[in-house]
């Protein structure tokens, strides 16, 4: 008997390298329904329920392993980052159930029982960073001269270094930190703008990771508090690679943009920007073949959501989609993406007379072609 424990992450179609080869291998038609009959497995997915394809990878992998004759140890687990306690709220009890089931299958797997507590020292890995302090009075003779190492330490800029590089990937200078939500809003949303101090290549869809530089006053306070010698040389090494990227693209096809939030006065993010593009000649204007539509759910007794606006404009939405327009939707990540997809499926079914499955495939093709886009946040 072979055991396989799988954790899937929020990768959707971004599975690369060995995982992609593994998945293609499992999809071979010549693999029979008893090919994995000696395999017992457990799958746990890590995802965010705000995404339409919530735990898509975990569900697909779990089903394929069953189709090939494998036997599940316990039911698949699906972690949700939207949960107040994060995905651990599901992962922790799932793991306890897994250990207990494995112990029942064969107690030898846990000679001290499945509930044994492992000492913290045994769980902590070796430190990722090594710090060396060279005080003036104890410094080795070799470090007394202005060697390349000492000079490099003195000239080192604050920022993480990529592996095998002597400089950070990119330095950014913050030029704007603005609160977008107004007084009375239940959330605080900020806009950060940065100026590139050094150049870097990036592509649309890349993610920016911000690593702040150190405050010199905070460093001096730390040195004084820890009674350190400010003339000491400290060497810090890291193997992590950080890439700071950001991209912006302007669509060329007609655009329908649906924006939803709670209140127009407090939560209407980038209002001036959207309304300027919706004016005569703007890319969201009807003159350009598209339009800009809003839904403020709490500004009237009966809640109005984005999906309600889409159903209200079903004819215009369908005609524009048939004419090659792109649809952009922005709003809450909780239920909005799924509810909007359901509304669009209804429109396609009504206009074509087809089934829900056919409508779903048609919309997925639009999404793959970049003509249906959702930007959701919690």
HURA-V663545 format. One record per pair of residues at least 6 apart in sequence whose ideal C-beta (glycine too) atoms are under 7 Angstrom apart, sorted by the first residue. I is the first residue (numbers start at 1). J is the second residue. D is the distance in Angstrom with one decimal. If there is no record, write none. Layout:
BEGIN
I;J;D, I;J;D
END
This chain:
BEGIN
1;38;5.8, 1;40;6.0, 2;38;5.8, 2;39;5.0, 3;40;5.4, 4;39;6.0, 4;41;4.2, 5;42;5.3, 6;41;6.6, 6;43;4.7, 6;61;6.4, 7;44;5.2, 7;46;6.5, 8;43;6.7, 8;45;4.7, 8;46;6.7, 8;57;4.2, 8;58;4.4, 8;61;6.3, 9;46;5.1, 10;46;6.4, 10;47;5.1, 10;48;6.4, 11;57;5.9, 12;53;5.6, 12;56;5.8, 12;57;6.7, 15;23;6.2, 26;64;5.4, 26;68;6.9, 31;68;5.7, 33;67;6.4, 33;68;6.5, 33;69;5.3, 34;69;4.3, 35;68;4.9, 35;69;5.9, 36;65;6.3, 36;68;4.2, 36;69;4.9, 36;70;4.0, 37;69;4.0, 39;70;4.1, 40;70;6.9, 40;71;5.0, 40;73;5.2, 41;65;5.5, 41;70;5.3, 41;72;6.2, 41;73;6.5, 42;72;6.6, 42;73;4.4, 42;74;5.6, 42;98;5.6, 43;58;5.3, 43;61;5.8, 43;62;4.6, 43;76;4.5, 44;58;6.9, 44;76;6.9, 44;77;4.0, 44;79;6.6, 44;91;6.4, 44;94;5.9, 45;55;3.7, 45;57;6.4, 45;58;2.7, 45;76;7.0, 45;77;7.0, 45;78;4.9, 45;79;6.4, 46;79;4.7, 46;87;5.3, 47;54;5.5, 47;55;4.4, 47;78;7.0, 47;79;6.7, 47;80;6.8, 47;81;7.0, 48;80;6.7, 48;81;4.4, 48;82;5.8, 49;80;4.7, 49;82;4.8, 50;82;6.0, 50;333;2.8, 50;334;6.3, 50;337;6.5, 50;376;5.3, 50;378;6.3, 51;337;6.9, 52;337;4.8, 52;338;6.1, 52;341;5.9, 55;78;4.5, 58;76;5.9, 58;78;6.3, 62;76;4.6, 66;72;6.8, 73;98;6.6, 73;101;5.6, 73;102;6.9, 74;97;5.4, 74;98;5.7, 74;101;5.4, 77;90;5.6, 77;91;6.7, 77;94;3.8, 78;90;6.6, 79;87;2.8, 79;90;4.8, 79;91;5.2, 80;87;6.1, 80;90;6.7, 81;87;5.5, 82;334;6.9, 82;378;6.3, 83;89;4.6, 99;110;6.7, 99;114;4.0, 100;114;5.1, 102;109;5.1, 103;109;6.3, 103;110;4.9, 103;113;6.9, 103;114;4.2, 110;116;6.8, 128;238;6.7, 129;236;5.6, 129;237;6.6, 129;238;6.3, 130;237;6.2, 131;234;5.8, 131;236;6.1, 132;234;6.7, 132;235;4.9, 133;232;5.0, 133;234;6.0, 134;143;5.7, 134;232;5.9, 134;233;4.7, 135;229;5.0, 135;232;5.3, 136;229;6.5, 136;231;5.5, 143;150;6.2, 150;233;6.0, 153;233;5.2, 153;235;6.7, 157;168;6.9, 158;213;3.7, 158;214;4.8, 159;168;3.9, 159;171;6.1, 159;211;6.2, 159;213;6.2, 160;168;6.0, 160;211;5.3, 160;238;6.4, 160;240;6.8, 160;242;5.0, 161;167;6.8, 161;168;5.7, 161;238;6.9, 162;169;5.4, 162;241;4.7, 162;242;6.8, 163;239;5.5, 163;241;5.1, 169;200;5.9, 169;242;6.3, 169;243;5.5, 169;244;5.9, 170;196;6.8, 170;198;5.3, 170;200;4.0, 170;244;4.5, 171;197;3.9, 171;198;5.0, 172;194;3.9, 172;195;6.8, 172;196;6.3, 172;197;6.4, 172;244;6.4, 173;194;6.4, 173;195;4.6, 173;197;5.4, 174;192;6.4, 174;194;5.6, 175;193;5.1, 175;194;6.4, 175;195;5.0, 176;191;6.6, 176;192;6.6, 176;193;3.6, 177;190;6.3, 177;192;5.8, 178;190;6.5, 178;191;4.8, 179;188;6.4, 179;190;5.5, 180;189;4.6, 180;190;6.5, 180;191;5.4, 180;269;4.9, 181;187;5.7, 181;188;5.8, 181;189;5.0, 181;266;5.8, 181;267;5.8, 182;265;6.0, 182;266;4.2, 184;266;4.9, 185;263;7.0, 185;266;3.7, 185;267;5.4, 186;262;6.9, 189;269;6.1, 200;244;6.5, 200;245;6.6, 202;245;3.3, 202;246;6.3, 202;247;5.4, 203;247;6.3, 204;247;4.5, 204;249;5.1, 205;247;6.9, 206;245;3.7, 206;247;6.0, 207;245;6.9, 208;244;5.2, 208;245;5.5, 208;246;4.6, 209;242;5.4, 209;244;6.0, 211;242;6.2, 223;230;5.3, 250;283;6.9, 251;283;6.8, 251;326;5.7, 253;324;5.6, 253;325;5.9, 253;326;4.9, 254;288;6.0, 254;289;3.2, 254;290;4.3, 254;320;6.3, 254;323;6.9, 254;325;4.0, 255;283;5.9, 255;284;5.9, 255;290;4.1, 255;325;6.6, 255;326;5.4, 255;328;6.2, 256;290;5.1, 256;291;5.4, 256;317;6.6, 256;320;5.7, 256;325;5.8, 256;327;5.0, 257;284;5.5, 257;292;5.0, 257;328;4.6, 258;293;5.1, 258;306;4.9, 258;309;5.9, 258;310;6.4, 258;329;4.9, 259;274;6.5, 259;294;5.1, 259;330;5.0, 259;331;6.8, 260;295;4.3, 260;297;6.8, 260;305;6.0, 260;306;4.0, 260;330;7.0, 260;331;3.4, 260;332;6.9, 260;336;6.5, 261;267;3.8, 261;268;6.1, 261;269;7.0, 261;296;6.3, 261;331;6.6, 262;296;6.8, 262;297;5.5, 262;298;4.4, 263;296;5.9, 263;298;5.4, 263;299;5.9, 264;296;4.6, 264;299;5.7, 274;284;6.8, 274;292;5.7, 276;282;6.4, 277;283;5.3, 277;284;4.3, 278;284;4.4, 278;285;5.7, 278;292;3.9, 279;285;6.1, 280;287;6.0, 281;287;5.9, 282;288;6.9, 284;290;5.6, 284;291;6.5, 284;292;4.2, 289;325;6.4, 290;320;7.0, 290;325;6.0, 293;309;5.2, 293;313;6.9, 295;304;5.1, 295;305;5.6, 295;306;4.9, 295;308;6.5, 295;309;4.8, 296;304;6.9, 297;303;4.6, 297;304;5.9, 297;305;5.6, 305;336;6.8, 305;339;6.8, 306;329;6.1, 306;331;5.3, 306;336;5.9, 306;340;5.6, 307;339;4.4, 307;340;5.0, 307;343;4.1, 310;317;5.9, 310;340;6.3, 310;343;4.7, 310;344;6.6, 311;343;5.2, 314;347;4.7, 317;347;6.0, 318;347;5.5, 318;351;4.9, 321;327;6.9, 326;370;7.0, 326;371;4.4, 327;371;6.9, 327;372;5.2, 328;373;5.0, 329;340;5.4, 329;374;4.8, 330;375;4.6, 331;376;6.2, 332;376;6.4, 333;376;3.6, 333;377;5.6, 333;378;4.9, 334;378;7.0, 336;376;6.1, 337;374;5.1, 337;376;5.5, 341;363;6.8, 344;363;5.7, 345;356;5.8, 345;359;4.4, 345;360;6.0, 345;363;6.6, 348;359;3.8, 348;362;5.7, 348;363;6.7, 349;356;6.2, 349;359;4.9, 363;372;6.3, 366;372;4.3
END
